[in-house]
Amino acid sequence: MDAITVTLPDGSELTVDRDATVEDVAYEIGPGLGRDTVAGVVDGDLVAAQSPVHEGARVEIVTESSDEYRQVLRHSAAHVFAQALLRLYPDAKLTIGPWTDEKFYYDVYNVDLDDRALEQIEAEAKEIIAEDLPIDRTTHSRDEAFEIYSNNPFKREILETEAAGEEPVSFYEQAEFEDLCKGPHVDSTGEIGAFKLLSISSAYWRGEEDNESLTRVYGTAFASEDELEKFLTRREEAKERDHRKIGREMDLFSIPDHSPGCAHYHPNGMNIRRELEDYIRIKNDELGYEEVWTPELNKTELWKPTGHYDTYTANGEMFNWEQDEREYGLKPMNCANHASIYADEQHSYRDLPIRFSEFGTVYRNEQSGELSGLFRVRGLTQDDGHAFVRPDQIRGEITDALRIIEDIYGSFDLEVNYKLETRGDDAIGSDEIWNEATDGLRDALESEGLAYDVDAGEAAFYGPKIGINAEDALGREWTIGTVQLDFNIPERLDLTYIGEDNEEHRPVMIHRALLGSFERFMGVIIEHFKGRFPFWLAPEQVRILPVTDENIEYAQAVAAELGEFRVEIEDRSWTVGKKIQATHDDRVPYMLIVGDDEAETGTVSVRDRKEQERKDVDIDAFRAYLEQEREQKRIEPDIQNAALD
């Protein structure tokens, strides 16, 4: 029993000493890899090179060429910021300083910071980097750790919670600076090739509004200045694409103070949402779904058997209250309601699959500090779908859904990345049904020729899942849709169908969201298209520009001819140049310029937002062109190559 076996990324197994660390595993693979080891990933968690491994652990070695290296670098950069802060503001109190996907942040207390202060701290941080200070892991006894933080209640709370029971306690030090931390970190501050502090915001300790208010400082770090410059360029572009900014400019939506976390769709935004709903209804019809509607208000007994009540109330995410000695709640998801409809009747194996779809509005009590435009809301409407199938129908049902998903995301020019999440330790159900379900998901992905990553052990307890991530114009990934198998709700709600043997059998429930929530998806496509929506989605599709006020009557006649589209007339007494510029700024796909010559010939001059232009265009020909553009859901207008003569 002096040896254990770990699994490497290629699936091979390696035998190492029972007390081996990540670094020991790397040296066992090869001395070169051992020397290059920066950190490790153990069972999906990024850990220090000195972290122990355990029997059956999935181990990946992190070197400077690994994707995870930047996370390690940014974790060290957070410590550099903290050291620089304390050099300039010795009375500041540190709390936590993790990395994020592209940045790091550190929450601090008892210090007022502004942009000028950030400049000074950044300059000091760069001095620390230039000093090339070794970053060393050290340990202290718990008593010593509490003494170190005798004047820092935040770190003491971490010692009592996250670090509870640790003996000794892990710290990292660089020169005079020492911080409670499990790592991982790079070897020295000099490895941070580029460092930048980005912004300041407020936060609450532990994310709880009743706790102390903290100052959150965001920064980032890269191995080189060139990488940093590319990041800053992308960041500026992301600011220009911010859906909240564009939403105001195009009058798409608002989130007023009296409805925190709940979007108000203005007429322009509602035009987009209706187009999305109509599109998904067509796709649901192709998949054989029948649309239902279920109420947002329910007794909480509905969610207790499935385990969702305990989950949502434990996290404080459910809006619930008592009335007439009954507890009620706003639904946090639609699946239990759909299962209730299924249970209203007895079903035969011949009836399955039974498919329900709903544009169902649900509510989650997100923390105020976490709300963010359309991306993080309290009220959201999902394009939800649930299919109740026999086990032998799983593969076909998933294949059909994936085919439709590929088609849908192509209409938005979004790249799709798939993740297959497999059985975890808390799974319910037999090995046989899990294997069959997972094979069904895998076979569906492979039969469609779709590349995917496997997230081993990451499935929810009720069944394996295909996660659908969309990659936008800036290369950012957004988790949107999902296809998920569920054995939990059918079991706990005792859902059945009568099989060929006249016995009761348990259906499998497939949760399926094509766009996810309309709120999040609209936020994504606003930023992806930068407000320059494809013609079929654009809130205003055509704007007619009369050359003079005398041409307004003809403009009205042209608008009537194009009445099936969203058409506006620019009737302000502006110059044509100013009207063209305003239409371009408003991101309208097409503008029609009409003057005396057009009125005399019964034609229009067409200009698209790519500044392509066609003159003497017949109105009927242009209408037919627009009908084709809408039907084909083309991404960009292109009148230059259109048959408009």
C-alpha positions in Angstrom: 0.0 0.0 0.0 3.0 2.3 -0.5 2.0 3.2 -4.0 -1.1 4.8 -5.7 -2.2 5.0 -9.3 -3.1 8.3 -11.1 -4.6 8.9 -14.5 -2.9 11.1 -17.1 -4.6 13.3 -19.7 -4.2 10.6 -22.4 -6.0 8.1 -20.3 -2.8 6.2 -19.3 -2.2 5.3 -15.7 1.0 6.0 -13.7 2.1 4.4 -10.4 3.7 6.8 -7.9 4.5 6.9 -4.2 1.5 7.4 -1.8 2.8 10.7 -0.6 3.7 12.0 -4.1 3.0 15.6 -5.2 2.1 16.9 -8.6 5.8 17.7 -9.2 6.7 14.1 -8.3 4.3 12.9 -10.9 5.9 15.2 -13.5 9.4 13.9 -12.6 8.1 10.3 -12.9 6.9 11.1 -16.4 10.3 12.7 -17.3 13.0 14.9 -15.7 12.5 17.7 -18.3 8.8 17.9 -17.5 9.6 17.8 -13.8 11.9 20.8 -14.2 9.3 22.7 -16.2 6.4 22.1 -13.9 4.7 25.3 -12.7 1.5 23.8 -11.3 -1.0 21.0 -11.8 -4.6 20.3 -12.5 -5.9 17.6 -10.2 -9.5 16.4 -10.8 -10.2 19.6 -12.6 -8.8 21.9 -9.9 -5.7 24.1 -10.6 -3.3 23.4 -7.7 0.3 24.1 -6.7 3.1 21.9 -7.9 3.7 20.9 -4.2 0.1 19.7 -3.8 -0.4 16.0 -3.0 -2.2 13.6 -5.4 -4.4 10.7 -4.4 -5.5 7.3 -5.5 -7.4 7.5 -8.8 -6.7 11.3 -9.3 -6.8 12.7 -12.8 -3.5 14.7 -13.1 -2.4 17.2 -15.7 1.0 18.9 -15.5 1.0 22.7 -16.1 4.0 24.3 -17.7 4.6 27.7 -19.3 3.1 26.4 -22.5 -0.2 25.3 -20.9 -3.4 27.3 -21.1 -3.6 27.4 -17.3 -0.2 29.1 -17.0 -1.8 32.5 -17.4 -4.1 31.8 -14.5 -1.0 31.0 -12.4 0.7 34.2 -13.6 -2.3 36.3 -12.7 -2.6 34.8 -9.3 1.0 35.9 -8.7 0.2 39.3 -10.1 -2.6 39.6 -7.5 0.0 39.1 -4.8 2.3 41.7 -6.5 -0.6 44.2 -6.4 -1.2 43.4 -2.7 2.4 43.9 -1.9 2.5 47.2 -3.7 -0.7 48.3 -2.0 0.7 47.6 1.4 3.9 49.5 0.6 1.9 52.6 -0.1 -1.1 52.0 2.2 0.1 50.0 5.1 -3.2 50.3 7.0 -5.2 48.6 4.2 -6.5 45.1 5.0 -6.4 42.4 2.4 -9.3 39.9 1.9 -9.2 37.6 -1.2 -7.4 37.9 -4.5 -8.2 35.3 -7.1 -7.7 35.1 -10.9 -10.6 35.1 -13.4 -10.6 34.1 -17.1 -8.6 37.1 -18.3 -7.9 39.1 -15.2 -7.4 39.1 -11.4 -8.9 41.1 -8.7 -8.2 41.8 -5.0 -10.8 42.9 -2.5 -9.4 45.3 0.1 -10.7 47.1 3.1 -9.9 50.4 4.9 -8.5 52.2 2.0 -9.9 54.8 -0.5 -8.6 54.5 -4.0 -9.0 56.5 -7.2 -7.5 56.5 -10.7 -4.5 58.4 -9.5 -3.9 55.9 -6.7 -4.1 53.1 -9.2 -1.3 54.7 -11.2 0.9 54.9 -8.2 0.2 51.3 -7.1 0.8 50.1 -10.7 4.2 51.9 -10.7 5.2 50.3 -7.4 4.0 46.9 -8.7 6.3 47.2 -11.7 9.2 48.0 -9.4 8.4 44.7 -7.5 8.4 42.8 -10.8 11.7 44.4 -11.7 13.2 43.3 -8.4 12.5 39.7 -9.5 11.6 38.5 -6.0 11.4 34.8 -5.4 7.9 33.6 -4.6 8.2 30.8 -2.0 5.7 28.6 -0.4 6.0 28.6 3.4 3.8 27.2 6.2 2.8 28.3 9.7 1.0 26.6 12.5 -2.6 27.6 12.9 -1.8 29.6 16.1 1.0 31.5 14.2 -1.4 32.1 11.3 -4.0 33.6 13.6 -1.3 35.8 15.2 -0.1 37.1 11.8 -3.7 38.2 11.1 -4.5 39.4 14.6 -5.7 42.7 13.1 -7.4 41.3 9.9 -10.8 39.8 10.6 -11.3 38.8 7.0 -8.2 36.6 6.9 -9.1 35.2 10.3 -12.5 34.2 9.0 -10.9 32.4 6.0 -8.7 30.5 8.5 -11.9 29.5 10.4 -13.7 28.4 7.2 -11.8 27.6 4.0 -8.6 26.8 5.9 -10.4 25.1 8.8 -8.5 22.1 10.1 -5.3 22.7 8.0 -2.1 22.1 10.0 0.2 23.6 9.0 -1.4 26.5 7.0 0.0 27.4 3.5 1.4 30.9 2.9 3.3 32.4 0.0 6.0 35.1 0.6 8.0 37.5 -1.6 10.5 39.7 0.3 8.6 41.5 3.1 5.2 40.4 1.8 3.4 37.2 3.0 -0.1 36.1 2.2 -2.4 33.2 3.3 -2.7 31.2 0.0 -2.8 27.7 -1.4 -1.3 28.7 -4.7 -0.3 28.0 -7.3 2.3 30.7 -8.2 5.2 31.3 -10.6 8.7 31.1 -9.2 9.4 34.8 -9.1 7.8 38.2 -9.7 10.1 38.7 -12.6 8.2 36.1 -14.7 5.3 38.6 -15.0 6.2 40.2 -18.3 3.4 42.7 -18.4 1.2 44.1 -15.6 -1.8 46.5 -15.8 -4.3 47.7 -13.2 -7.7 48.1 -15.0 -10.5 49.4 -12.8 -12.0 49.9 -9.3 -15.4 48.8 -8.2 -17.2 48.0 -4.9 -18.0 44.6 -3.5 -19.4 43.1 -0.3 -17.5 40.7 1.9 -18.6 37.2 0.9 -21.0 38.8 -1.6 -23.5 39.5 1.2 -25.1 42.9 1.2 -25.2 43.0 5.0 -21.4 42.6 5.2 -18.7 45.1 5.0 -18.3 47.1 1.8 -14.9 46.5 0.1 -12.9 48.1 -2.7 -12.3 45.7 -5.6 -9.3 46.4 -7.8 -9.1 44.6 -11.1 -5.9 44.0 -13.0 -4.4 41.7 -15.5 -1.0 40.2 -16.4 0.7 38.5 -19.3 4.0 37.0 -20.1 4.8 39.7 -22.6 3.9 43.3 -23.4 2.7 42.3 -26.8 0.0 39.9 -25.3 -1.1 42.7 -23.0 -1.5 45.2 -25.8 -3.6 42.7 -27.7 -5.7 42.2 -24.6 -6.2 45.9 -24.1 -7.2 46.4 -27.7 -9.8 43.6 -27.4 -11.0 45.1 -24.1 -11.6 48.5 -25.8 -13.5 46.7 -28.5 -15.5 44.9 -25.9 -16.4 48.2 -24.3 -17.7 49.5 -27.7 -19.8 46.3 -28.0 -21.2 46.5 -24.4 -24.8 45.5 -24.8 -25.8 47.9 -22.1 -24.3 50.8 -24.1 -25.7 49.7 -27.4 -29.1 48.9 -25.8 -29.4 52.6 -24.7 -28.2 53.9 -28.1 -30.7 51.8 -30.0 -33.5 52.0 -27.4 -33.7 48.2 -27.1 -34.2 47.7 -23.3 -33.9 49.1 -19.9 -33.6 47.8 -16.3 -35.2 50.5 -14.1 -34.7 50.8 -10.4 -38.2 49.6 -9.6 -37.5 46.3 -11.4 -33.9 45.4 -10.3 -32.7 42.4 -12.4 -35.7 42.4 -14.7 -35.5 43.8 -18.2 -38.1 46.1 -19.8 -38.1 45.5 -23.6 -38.8 48.6 -25.5 -40.5 48.4 -29.0 -37.2 48.1 -30.8 -36.0 45.3 -28.5 -39.3 43.6 -28.6 -39.1 43.5 -32.4 -35.9 41.4 -32.0 -37.3 39.2 -29.3 -40.4 38.4 -31.4 -38.3 37.5 -34.3 -36.3 35.1 -32.1 -39.5 33.6 -30.7 -41.0 33.1 -34.1 -37.7 31.5 -35.3 -37.6 29.1 -32.3 -41.3 28.2 -32.8 -40.5 27.1 -36.3 -37.6 25.0 -35.0 -39.7 23.5 -32.3 -42.3 22.5 -34.9 -39.6 20.8 -36.9 -38.6 18.8 -33.8 -42.2 17.9 -33.0 -42.6 20.0 -29.8 -46.0 21.1 -28.7 -46.1 24.5 -27.0 -47.5 24.8 -23.5 -47.8 27.6 -20.9 -47.4 27.1 -17.2 -47.8 29.6 -14.4 -45.0 31.5 -12.7 -46.7 31.2 -9.3 -46.8 27.7 -7.7 -47.0 26.1 -4.3 -43.5 25.1 -3.3 -44.6 21.5 -2.9 -44.1 21.2 -6.6 -40.3 21.5 -6.3 -39.8 19.5 -3.1 -39.8 15.9 -4.4 -37.3 16.7 -7.1 -34.7 18.2 -4.8 -34.8 21.6 -6.5 -36.6 23.3 -3.6 -33.7 22.4 -1.2 -31.1 23.5 -3.8 -32.6 26.9 -4.5 -33.7 27.8 -1.0 -30.3 26.7 0.4 -28.6 29.2 -1.9 -31.2 31.8 -1.3 -32.2 31.8 -5.0 -35.9 31.3 -4.7 -38.5 34.0 -4.3 -40.9 32.3 -1.8 -43.4 33.4 0.9 -46.2 32.1 3.1 -49.9 32.9 2.6 -52.9 31.2 4.2 -50.5 28.8 5.9 -49.2 27.7 2.5 -45.8 28.4 1.1 -45.7 29.7 -2.5 -42.9 30.6 -4.8 -42.0 32.0 -8.2 -40.8 29.2 -10.4 -37.0 29.0 -10.7 -37.3 26.5 -13.6 -40.0 25.0 -15.9 -39.3 21.3 -15.8 -41.4 20.4 -12.8 -44.4 22.1 -14.4 -43.9 20.2 -17.7 -43.6 16.9 -15.7 -46.9 17.8 -14.1 -48.6 18.0 -17.5 -47.1 14.7 -18.5 -48.4 13.1 -15.3 -51.9 14.3 -16.0 -52.5 11.3 -18.3 -51.4 7.7 -18.6 -49.1 7.1 -21.7 -48.3 4.2 -23.8 -44.9 3.4 -25.3 -46.5 4.3 -28.6 -47.1 7.9 -27.5 -43.4 8.6 -26.8 -41.6 10.8 -27.4 -43.9 13.4 -25.8 -42.4 16.9 -26.2 -43.4 20.2 -24.5 -41.9 23.6 -25.2 -42.5 26.9 -23.5 -41.2 30.4 -23.5 -41.3 30.2 -19.7 -40.4 33.1 -17.4 -38.5 32.0 -14.3 -37.1 33.9 -11.4 -33.8 33.6 -9.5 -32.9 35.8 -6.5 -29.4 36.8 -7.6 -27.3 39.0 -5.4 -27.7 42.7 -6.2 -23.9 43.1 -6.7 -23.9 40.3 -9.3 -26.6 41.7 -11.6 -25.2 42.8 -14.9 -27.4 44.0 -17.8 -29.0 41.1 -19.6 -26.3 38.7 -18.7 -27.1 38.3 -15.0 -30.8 38.9 -14.2 -33.5 37.9 -11.7 -36.3 37.4 -14.3 -35.5 35.4 -17.4 -37.4 33.7 -20.1 -36.1 30.4 -21.4 -36.9 28.8 -24.7 -37.4 25.7 -22.7 -38.2 22.2 -24.0 -38.7 18.8 -22.3 -39.0 15.5 -24.1 -40.2 12.4 -22.4 -38.6 9.4 -24.2 -38.0 5.7 -23.9 -34.3 4.7 -23.3 -34.1 3.4 -26.9 -35.1 6.9 -28.2 -32.4 8.9 -26.5 -29.8 8.8 -29.3 -32.2 9.8 -32.1 -33.8 12.6 -30.0 -30.3 14.1 -29.2 -29.2 13.8 -32.8 -32.2 15.7 -34.0 -31.7 18.4 -31.4 -28.0 18.9 -32.3 -28.8 19.1 -36.0 -31.2 21.9 -35.3 -28.8 23.7 -32.9 -26.1 23.7 -35.6 -28.5 25.2 -38.0 -29.7 27.9 -35.5 -26.3 29.1 -34.4 -25.2 29.3 -38.1 -28.0 31.9 -38.6 -26.2 34.1 -36.0 -22.7 33.5 -37.3 -21.7 32.0 -33.9 -19.1 29.2 -33.6 -20.4 26.4 -31.3 -18.2 24.4 -28.9 -19.6 21.3 -27.2 -18.8 19.8 -23.9 -19.8 16.3 -22.9 -20.3 16.2 -19.1 -20.2 12.6 -17.7 -21.2 10.9 -14.5 -20.0 12.2 -11.1 -19.8 10.6 -7.7 -23.3 11.8 -6.7 -25.1 10.2 -9.7 -28.4 8.4 -9.2 -29.6 5.5 -11.4 -28.0 2.3 -12.6 -24.6 2.0 -14.4 -26.5 0.5 -17.3 -28.8 3.4 -17.9 -26.0 6.0 -17.4 -23.7 4.1 -19.8 -26.5 3.9 -22.4 -27.3 7.6 -22.0 -23.7 8.8 -22.2 -23.1 6.6 -25.2 -26.2 8.1 -26.7 -24.9 11.6 -26.2 -21.5 10.7 -27.5 -22.8 8.9 -30.5 -25.1 11.8 -31.4 -22.2 14.2 -31.3 -20.0 11.9 -33.4 -22.6 11.0 -35.9 -23.1 14.7 -36.6 -19.3 15.1 -36.9 -19.2 17.5 -34.0 -15.9 18.0 -32.1 -16.3 18.1 -28.3 -14.4 18.1 -25.1 -15.2 15.7 -22.2 -15.7 17.2 -18.8 -15.3 13.9 -16.7 -17.4 13.8 -13.6 -19.0 17.2 -14.2 -22.6 16.0 -14.9 -25.4 16.8 -12.6 -26.6 14.0 -10.3 -29.6 13.3 -12.6 -27.9 12.6 -15.9 -25.1 13.4 -18.5 -25.2 16.6 -20.4 -24.1 18.3 -23.6 -23.1 21.9 -22.8 -23.3 24.3 -25.7 -20.9 27.3 -25.8 -21.1 30.0 -28.4 -18.0 31.8 -29.5 -18.6 35.4 -30.6 -16.8 37.9 -32.9 -14.2 38.6 -30.2 -13.5 35.0 -29.5 -15.3 35.0 -26.2 -17.2 31.9 -25.2 -20.8 32.2 -23.8 -22.6 29.3 -22.2 -26.0 29.4 -23.8 -27.9 26.2 -24.7 -28.0 22.8 -23.2 -29.1 19.2 -24.0 -29.4 17.2 -20.7 -30.6 13.8 -19.7 -32.6 13.5 -16.5 -33.4 10.3 -14.5 -34.1 12.3 -11.4 -37.5 13.9 -12.0 -39.1 10.9 -13.6 -38.0 8.8 -10.7 -39.0 11.2 -7.9 -42.3 12.2 -9.5 -43.1 8.6 -10.4 -43.6 9.3 -14.1 -44.4 6.2 -16.1 -45.6 4.8 -19.4 -47.0 1.4 -20.3 -44.6 -0.7 -22.3 -45.2 -3.4 -24.9 -45.3 -5.8 -22.0 -48.2 -4.0 -20.4 -46.0 -3.1 -17.4 -45.1 0.3 -16.1 -41.7 1.7 -17.2 -39.9 4.9 -16.4 -39.3 7.5 -19.2 -36.2 9.5 -19.5 -36.6 13.3 -19.5 -34.5 15.4 -21.9 -34.1 19.1 -21.0 -33.3 21.1 -24.0 -32.8 24.9 -24.4 -31.8 26.1 -27.9 -31.0 29.7 -27.2 -31.0 29.4 -23.4 -32.6 32.5 -22.0 -33.8 35.3 -24.3 -32.1 37.9 -22.0 -28.6 36.3 -22.1 -28.9 35.4 -25.8 -29.9 39.0 -26.8 -27.0 40.4 -24.8 -24.7 38.0 -26.6 -25.9 38.9 -30.1 -26.0 42.6 -29.4 -22.3 42.4 -28.6 -21.5 39.9 -31.3 -23.1 42.0 -34.0 -22.2 45.3 -32.3 -25.8 46.3 -32.9 -25.5 45.8 -36.7 -28.1 43.0 -36.7 -28.8 40.9 -39.8 -31.7 42.3 -41.8 -34.3 39.8 -40.4 -33.5 40.7 -36.8 -32.9 44.5 -37.2 -35.5 46.5 -35.2 -35.6 49.0 -38.1 -35.0 47.3 -41.4 -35.4 50.1 -44.0 -35.3 53.9 -43.6 -36.6 56.0 -46.4 -34.8 59.4 -46.9 -36.7 62.0 -48.9 -34.4 64.5 -50.6 -36.7 67.4 -49.8 -40.0 67.8 -48.0 -41.7 67.8 -51.4 -40.7 64.1 -51.7 -42.3 62.9 -48.4 -45.5 61.9 -50.2 -43.6 59.6 -52.5 -41.7 58.3 -49.6 -45.0 57.4 -47.9 -46.1 55.5 -51.0 -42.8 53.6 -51.1 -43.3 52.7 -47.4 -46.7 51.4 -48.1 -45.3 49.1 -50.9 -42.8 47.7 -48.3 -45.4 47.4 -45.5 -44.5 43.9 -44.6 -41.1 45.1 -43.3 -40.1 47.5 -40.5 -39.8 50.7 -42.4 -39.4 54.3 -41.1 -39.4 57.6 -43.0 -36.8 60.3 -42.0 -39.0 63.4 -42.4 -36.8 65.9 -40.6 -35.7 68.8 -42.7 -32.1 67.8 -42.8 -29.7 67.6 -45.7 -29.4 64.2 -47.4 -25.9 63.8 -46.2 -27.0 64.3 -42.6 -29.8 61.8 -43.0 -27.4 59.2 -44.5 -25.0 59.7 -41.6 -27.8 59.3 -39.0 -29.1 56.2 -40.6 -25.6 54.7 -40.7 -25.1 55.6 -37.0 -28.4 54.0 -36.2 -27.2 50.7 -37.8 -30.2 50.4 -40.2 -29.4 47.7 -42.8 -30.9 49.6 -45.8 -31.7 53.2 -46.7 -33.7 54.3 -49.7 -33.0 57.8 -51.1 -36.0 59.2 -53.0 -36.0 62.5 -54.8 -37.7 64.0 -57.9 -36.0 61.6 -60.3 -37.1 58.6 -58.3 -40.7 59.9 -57.9 -40.9 60.4 -61.7 -39.6 56.9 -62.6 -41.3 55.1 -59.7 -37.9 53.8 -58.5 -35.6 54.1 -55.5 -31.9 54.5 -54.9 -30.7 51.9 -52.5 -27.8 52.2 -50.1 -26.8 49.6 -47.5 -24.9 50.0 -44.3 -21.7 48.7 -46.0 -22.0 51.9 -48.2 -22.8 49.9 -51.3 -25.2 51.8 -53.6 -27.6 50.9 -56.5 -29.7 53.5 -58.4 -32.9 53.2 -60.4 -34.1 50.1 -58.5 -37.6 48.9 -59.2 -39.6 48.8 -55.9 -41.1 45.4 -56.7 -37.6 44.0 -57.4 -36.3 45.5 -54.1 -39.2 44.0 -52.2 -38.5 40.6 -53.6 -34.8 41.0 -52.7 -35.8 41.8 -49.1 -38.1 38.8 -48.9 -35.3 36.6 -50.0 -32.9 38.2 -47.5 -35.3 37.6 -44.7 -36.0 34.0 -45.8 -32.3 33.1 -46.1 -31.4 35.0 -42.9 -28.3 36.4 -44.4 -25.8 38.0 -42.0 -24.9 41.1 -44.0 -26.7 43.1 -46.7 -25.1 42.8 -50.1 -26.9 44.8 -52.8 -23.8 45.0 -55.0 -24.3 41.5 -56.2 -28.1 41.4 -56.1 -30.4 41.0 -59.1 -32.1 44.4 -58.8 -32.2 45.5 -62.5 
